[in-house]
Amino acid sequence: MAYQSTFKRHEIKYLMDQAQKADILAAMEPHMKLDSYGRSSVRSIYYDTENWRLIRRSLEKPVYKEKLRVRSYGQAGPRDRVFVEIKKKYKKVVYKRRIALPLDQVEDCFRRGTRLPAASQISDEIEYFRGYYKGLRPAVFLSYEREAFYALDGSDFRVTFDEDILYRDYDLSLADGVYGVPLLKPGQTLMEVKTAGGMPLWMSSELNRLGLFKESFSKYGLAYRDIMAGGSRKAGAKYDGNNERRILNAG
């Protein structure tokens, strides 16, 4: 199955409750449709240095910042395809470049510090990234349930809704299940508008009507801050939002 390997766009985020989400979905109905992934469970492992160099730099809100992560859509088996992604942001424009490989190959190469078995410009960029940031290690597992929509007019306008956003700093494998610390309040949804151009008038009008304004919301950034505040757990201490909830504000 073919996949998109490069992205260049603006990503604008909004926090909302379930009633506001329902209103947005109603406004979207004539203009947008669920994409090929539809509703999916997105899981990512973020890589960082021992002193958290990448996320600390990102939270300083520099003109340029970058991250490295490995992502799957659903729980991944050893031979299932996962995406190794570099995500960069420069002057508010997001650039994402990725390659797809089996999970066992990716985990083995990152564990051994060897080159990924791919030959492309993007794989060369990933290897340069790994060489530049010495000692990269899996730092945080993030998961969420996503609904993704594309525009019916053929434009690049996309909208996603993320719920049940969880993080953990143990059991750092895409082969494990979904559990961890929630990053949203109960009933909250994170909506992301993704576009290389402008926002359609109908969406702008609906956001204004609902009094929704863009938010600065970094999933990895919130997880890092919670870990630094003592929210991390010992390896193997599994739990989920049903038996303990650590609710964080988006700010």
Secondary structure in CASP SS format (residue, H / E / C, confidence):
PFRMAT SS
TARGET T0000
AUTHOR 0000-0000-0000
METHOD secondary structure of the structure
MODEL  1
M C 1.00
A C 1.00
Y C 1.00
Q C 1.00
S C 1.00
T E 1.00
F E 1.00
K E 1.00
R E 1.00
H E 1.00
E E 1.00
I E 1.00
K E 1.00
Y E 1.00
L E 1.00
M E 1.00
D C 1.00
Q H 1.00
A H 1.00
Q H 1.00
K H 1.00
A H 1.00
D H 1.00
I H 1.00
L H 1.00
A H 1.00
A H 1.00
M H 1.00
E C 1.00
P C 1.00
H C 1.00
M E 1.00
K E 1.00
L E 1.00
D E 1.00
S E 1.00
Y E 1.00
G E 1.00
R E 1.00
S E 1.00
S E 1.00
V E 1.00
R E 1.00
S E 1.00
I E 1.00
Y E 1.00
Y E 1.00
D E 1.00
T C 1.00
E C 1.00
N C 1.00
W C 1.00
R H 1.00
L H 1.00
I H 1.00
R H 1.00
R H 1.00
S H 1.00
L H 1.00
E C 1.00
K C 1.00
P C 1.00
V C 1.00
Y E 1.00
K E 1.00
E E 1.00
K E 1.00
L E 1.00
R E 1.00
V E 1.00
R E 1.00
S E 1.00
Y E 1.00
G C 1.00
Q C 1.00
A C 1.00
G C 1.00
P C 1.00
R C 1.00
D C 1.00
R E 1.00
V E 1.00
F E 1.00
V E 1.00
E E 1.00
I E 1.00
K E 1.00
K E 1.00
K E 1.00
Y E 1.00
K C 1.00
K C 1.00
V E 1.00
V E 1.00
Y E 1.00
K E 1.00
R E 1.00
R E 1.00
I E 1.00
A E 1.00
L E 1.00
P E 1.00
L H 1.00
D H 1.00
Q H 1.00
V H 1.00
E H 1.00
D H 1.00
C H 1.00
F H 1.00
R H 1.00
R H 1.00
G C 1.00
T C 1.00
R C 1.00
L C 1.00
P C 1.00
A C 1.00
A C 1.00
S C 1.00
Q H 1.00
I H 1.00
S H 1.00
D H 1.00
E H 1.00
I H 1.00
E H 1.00
Y H 1.00
F H 1.00
R H 1.00
G H 1.00
Y H 1.00
Y C 1.00
K C 1.00
G C 1.00
L C 1.00
R E 1.00
P E 1.00
A E 1.00
V E 1.00
F E 1.00
L E 1.00
S E 1.00
Y E 1.00
E E 1.00
R E 1.00
E E 1.00
A E 1.00
F E 1.00
Y E 1.00
A E 1.00
L C 1.00
D C 1.00
G C 1.00
S C 1.00
D C 1.00
F C 1.00
R E 1.00
V E 1.00
T E 1.00
F E 1.00
D E 1.00
E E 1.00
D E 1.00
I E 1.00
L E 1.00
Y E 1.00
R E 1.00
D C 1.00
Y C 1.00
D C 1.00
L C 1.00
S C 1.00
L C 1.00
A C 1.00
D C 1.00
G C 1.00
V C 1.00
Y C 1.00
G C 1.00
V E 1.00
P E 1.00
L C 1.00
L C 1.00
K C 1.00
P C 1.00
G C 1.00
Q C 1.00
T E 1.00
L E 1.00
M E 1.00
E E 1.00
V E 1.00
K E 1.00
T E 1.00
A C 1.00
G C 1.00
G C 1.00
M C 1.00
P C 1.00
L H 1.00
W H 1.00
M H 1.00
S H 1.00
S H 1.00
E H 1.00
L H 1.00
N H 1.00
R H 1.00
L H 1.00
G C 1.00
L C 1.00
F C 1.00
K C 1.00
E E 1.00
S C 1.00
F C 1.00
S C 1.00
K H 1.00
Y H 1.00
G H 1.00
L H 1.00
A H 1.00
Y H 1.00
R H 1.00
D H 1.00
I H 1.00
M H 1.00
A H 1.00
G H 1.00
G H 1.00
S C 1.00
R C 1.00
K C 1.00
A C 1.00
G C 1.00
A C 1.00
K C 1.00
Y C 1.00
D C 1.00
G C 1.00
N C 1.00
N C 1.00
E C 1.00
R C 1.00
R C 1.00
I C 1.00
L C 1.00
N C 1.00
A C 1.00
G C 1.00
END
